[in-house]
């Protein structure tokens, strides 16, 4: 009797390291998303110091993830999957918590930056249109009495749908769009980072250090730790390069170069941009998010044409963040589903060999955020809980994997000193989480309070509930809290396991 074998779809290996670098160009947009609030709270020098510290830490983190990514080259989903691999010997609950925490940290970018773009476009070209709840005004109509739907919300939803379409038709389509938006991003980066020093518009008197002016319980230390925690969602976003490890043509070389180049470029931007832009445009302009006005001031012109060009370029910098967030968040859900940690439906590739179902969930969730949640920035801050915890579990997982699987192939093997470095960084994540999540309501910018904290915790609870549904209902298994793990990959040593 003839039988037909159905080949399971796999992620396609179509990317090179520079594609990963372009995907990580979302990070300058992440920086701009919080730069204004940080300058208002910390001053130019204070903001530059903390953004620089965050970006330097990201270089160390990315170096560690280069080893983990090449240990598990078939796993899509990045650091959350590495955390699951390391911790499942001890508890199976870390995987869903890390993945849904990591996913929501990336996912909220869509709604936040979509609304940000909407407000920029409205202010520049449609100032007479209703702003809605996002701008604290009336909208076209009320959504169940929860929010006012204005033009920024309409633009945000349109962009969320657009980046979803770019990505569900294949990785190459989304990356190509990233190249176009990335080229436009270079214009504002030049104006903000380089031009103030070239044309003499930089003035050191515009830079202040407000770290000791917070009046909080521990003075400047508490304020600094809260902001260092808030900055993680932005400065550490270069980890996105690891998520695409299974899709690089040369997994080892491309993963290493993508992670390294993205982290170093991001460090350069995160240190220099706050200093140069605040020095050239002034703290008041930057803290008020008048980025276009600041670039015009630095350029020494009031040209309407140049203003429109700057608006387009700033919009591009935020749209590229949305594009990367869609691609990364979808792959995180896909990867954890393939590992049996959430519902099966999220572990399916569409006919273009990308996780279409997972990215569709991303799209729907963010449209609901736009429609139903007024304080999106508060949700973003709350989502940072899961994102930083995911890093903590992945970094501590590096230490566990070094101990528990010494014989596992490591195409990139770092020196022994990186084990204590990973442990120290994991503790750093824990400290930031305790202080940041406990007191983020004290930061400037309306980052929310109790409601947003409940949402942040709720996402992690949902992740656990979906894990139990997968194991009990879909897989017909009795709950088990630990799993046997292989000491070496199955192909090299099937059956060699440690309990």
Phi, psi and omega in degrees: 000130179282141177237149179249127178267130178262117182278126179289135179296143179234156173297138184275142179268086185240357188254153171246173186300325182288337172293319176297321177299317180294320176301321181284356174293358172298335188297319175301325176294322176299318179300313181296330181297329181244355185301315183301312179298319183293321178293320178297326182274318192252346189081166183298312180292317179298316179295315181298320180298311184287322175298321178296316177301314180299318182290325177294317176302322180298327177297316178296317181297315181296324177298316178297319182291339177295323176291314182296319183297322181275347171288327183232066189292346181267355187266117174269143180126351172071216193299329180296324178290326177293321177299316180298315180300319184285324190265345188292342173294333184255323176198139179275357184278343181293321183305302181295325178295314181295319184289312180290329174294315178296317182297313184292329176299322176278322188295318184297340177306324183300308182288318181298306184285334173298316177292324178299313178299318179301320180290325177295314181295318179298313181297327183277322191231342185225051187296341181275353183276153180298137182271331179078185186301326183301326178256015177065037183222175175289155179241196176291323180199167179267143178255098179054027180073007183265318182220164172257124184271112180243189182298317178304322179293320179297316179295319180300314180296320177299319180289322177301317178294322182294311182291332174297315179296320179302324189266330182286348178264019173119152182299322184294326179295313180296320180292321178300317175300322179299324177296317180296310180295324179295323177297318178294328181297330182298333181293305178296328178297319178296314182295319184282325190260325189252314187302322180302328179278334183282315186261005175081012180281348180290132178225114182300338180293342178286347185260128178232161175242109183256016185299331182262013182255010188284334181066023180271177187304319182251020180064221184296333181296315180296316179299318180296315181294321176299315181289324176298326175290315179298327183286344183301318184299336181265300189294330182269005184293351177295349176298347181304330181299328180289330182300329185266011182309316180293347185257359175281143180296316175247097190305313185290305185293313185292322178297313180300312183291322180296312181297317183290312183295319180295317182293318181291318178296317179297319178300316178300315181293315186291333177276314188279320187299313180300321180293309185291317185289315178293321178296327181271323185259338182097145183296323182297317180295314182292314181294337176273006179060027175271065185294321179295315177299322178296318179292324177295320179296318179296321181285345179070036182214158174240024182301127179295324180294315180294324177301316179296321178298316179296321178300313180300318183291319178296318177301317180300322182295328179275327179293325179294329175295322180292321180297314180293323181296320178298313182295316184287312181299320178297320181289330176296314178294320179299313184296317182288331175292318178298333178269009175077024185253356173206180191304146185299327186300336180277350181261030184248134173266143177277186185290350175263010176062039171229157183284077184297318180299315182295319179290331176292321175300316177305313182298313183294315181301317183287327174296321177295321176302313181299318185284325194247343185248124181282313185264079181294325179297326176296320178294321177300314179298316180296324180294339179297337177305304182293324182296313181289324175298322178300317176297319180300316181290326180289318180291317175293329176297327176301317179296316180296318181293324176297324181278316189275333183230063183295335183265001180293134180302132178232088180304328170246111180242116180282164179293165184299334182295339183286342176293309175294329177298315178298320179296317178297318179294325177296318177295321177301318178298320180295316179298314180297322181295315181298311183284315184294311181291329180289328188228021183294342178294347179275351179282157179289162172100006178066047184283008171094189184204232188299315181302315182292327177293322177297320178297315180300317177290324182299323179298320180292324177295318177300319177302318178292319180297319178292328175297313179295323178298317180298312186288318187275313186273309186279318182266355178056040181251154169282142180302134174227139190265348179222159179226147169291143181236148178286144176279332175221160179305148185306321183294332182267335183198066183300137176089350177274102188228157176237133180265000000 
